[in-house]
């Protein structure tokens, strides 16, 4: 297993945001983590990414206990995350964003950013369909493009070799249906290249038909874990989250993104 979460608990005062969560994500699998507001999804993500330290339980990556590792240390081990609201370097161009991330700690004060990894960075942009706006300042990009840029940044920050994990916090949040389809198509492309993906989503069309597997949290506990079609029919999930009349809806076909 690439990622293993064992009895994860997180308290905020008297509130139990996570209450003994266990799951595993095999290498190369694309897994959706869903649940109602307050279910503990964001807390779980923050514990996995290193922004929060769990009150109890352990997080293992490639058999190594990383519970006490920082976010930067986890990235060096092959883990990266995105956020619900796209996080980019707004004053830099799209290309410079990727160049800065690729440079990591290898950028000295006398270096010119424009000379750092230009071809690799342009390829990173091409992989998410942004090579034609490489010279556009990130703040001027449409929101959907900024979400794709953030995905490119997360990928650029990962090591070239070894197992890699992407933690995507609502990658389709704020996107129109066609943009949502294009983004989730990119997520599937990333997973097809062997990158392990764990993502949260509130848009169910970006979950069912996209994820290989679905995990459901409610009130800090895992209540379902399995094939998307089976989870969609789970009585507890339908009663507590999806609704009794929930029906699977396919993603609208989005614009083609060149890989």
Secondary structure, DSSP 8 states (H G I E B T S, - for coil): --EEEEEEEEEETTEEEEEEEEEEE-TT-EEEEE-STTSSHHHHHHHHHTSS--SEEEEEETTEE-TT--HHHHHHTTEEE--SS----TTSBHHHHHHHHHHGGG--TTS-GGGSSHHHHHHHHHHTT-GGGTTSBGGGS-HHHHHHHHHHHHHHTS-SSS--EEEEESTTTT--HHHHHHHHHHHHHHHHTT-EEEEE-S-GGGTTTT-SEEEEEETTEEEEEE-HHHHHT-HHHIIIII-TT--------------
